[in-house]
Amino acid sequence: MELSSREIWTAVHGMVLGAGFLLAFSGGLVGLWGLRSGWVTAEGAKKLLRQLAVATWGMAILAWLAVLLGTYVIYPWYRAKLPASATTQPALVTGAPGSLAAAPAAGVDLTRFPKYLLLSRPQTKEWHEFGMEWKEHIAWFCPILATAVAYVVARYGRHVIGDAKLRRALLILFTVSFFCAAVAGAFGALINKAAPTR
Amino acid sequence: MTSTDDPSPTGGAWAAVLAAAIGCACFGLVTDLSEMSKPVSKLLTFHTPTGDLSGKSTIGIVAWLLAWAILHALWSRRSIKRAAGITVLSVILLLLGLVLVFPPFVEMITGN
C-alpha cells in the first residue's frame, strides 16, 4: 500500500478539505435556518451564534485552502505540458482514436499527463472539456460566498436572528456555495478516477 | 427572547452579500473574456504552471474585495431599506456568474 506525494496532496485537497466543507454544510444550514427569534431563547441564540460563527469561518477556511491547493499545486500537475517531442506527434494531441496506443512508441507515458490522457480519447475528452473546465472555475465561487456568510454571521449575528430577509440572503449564498463545492468535488473525484494525478 | 428591533445598522451585512455576488459575476466575466481572446488569456497568465486560471481568480478576488470595500464604506453606517432588492440583485449576479462559467455557454459564445 503506497501513495505518492501527488496522491497524498490530491487526497488532502478532495477528501480532507473539500469533503470537510461538504460534510459541514448540512450542520451549518440547520444552524442558520434555526437562527431566528421565536425559535431560540436569548441564551440559546448566543450559544448558537458562537457555534455557527466558528463553523462558518471553519468552512470558509476549508474552502480557501481547497481552492488554493487545487489551483496552485494540483492543477499544474493535471495540466502539465507534454514534452516537445510528443507534441510533434499529431495523434497524441488531437485526441485521435488509438492515439493512446501510439504513446509508448513516442516514448511518452500519458498517465503522467492527466489532461492529455483525457483528451487523447473521444470517450474521455469531455471529462476535461466539460468536467474540468466547469470545476476549475465554479470552485472559486465557494470560498467567496462562504467568507461572506461567515463574516455576516460573526459580525451581524444578532441581526441574522431578527431579520428574515438577511437570513434568507445568507441561506441563498450558503446554498450556492455548497452547490459550487459539490460540482467541483464530484467532477474532481470522477476526473481523478478517469485520469489519476500520480 | 432576543430583541428584533436592534437599532444598529445592517448596511455592512448587505454590503458583504452583494459584494460576494459581484465577485462571482466578475469572475465569470473574466473567464469568458479569457476564453474569447488569446491575448487576454496570455495577459491573465500570472503563474505559468496554473495558466490563465491564476489571473482569472486573482481578478475575481480583487473585484470582490474592491466591491466589498466600496459598498462597506457606503453602507456600513446605514440601515438598508430595500433589502429585498439587494437579494434579488445578488441572485441575478450569482446566476449570471454561474452561467458565465458553464462550459456549454462558454463554447456557445466563443464558437469553439
Interface residues (C-beta under 8 A of the other chain):
Chain A: S37 G38 V40 T41 A42 A45 V67 T71 Y72 Y75 P76 R79 E129 F130 E133 W134 E136 H137 I138 W140 F141 I144 L145 T147 A148 Y151 V152 R155 Y156 R158 H159 V160 I161 G162 D163 K165 L166 R168 A169 L170 I172 L173 V176
Chain B: M1 T2 S3 T4 D5 D6 S8 T10 G12 A13 W14 A16 V17 A19 A20 A21 G23 C24 F27 G28 T31 H47 P49 T50 G51 L53 S54 K56 S57 G60 I61 W64 A83 A84 I86 T87 S90 V91 L94 G97 L98 V101 F102 P103 P104 V106
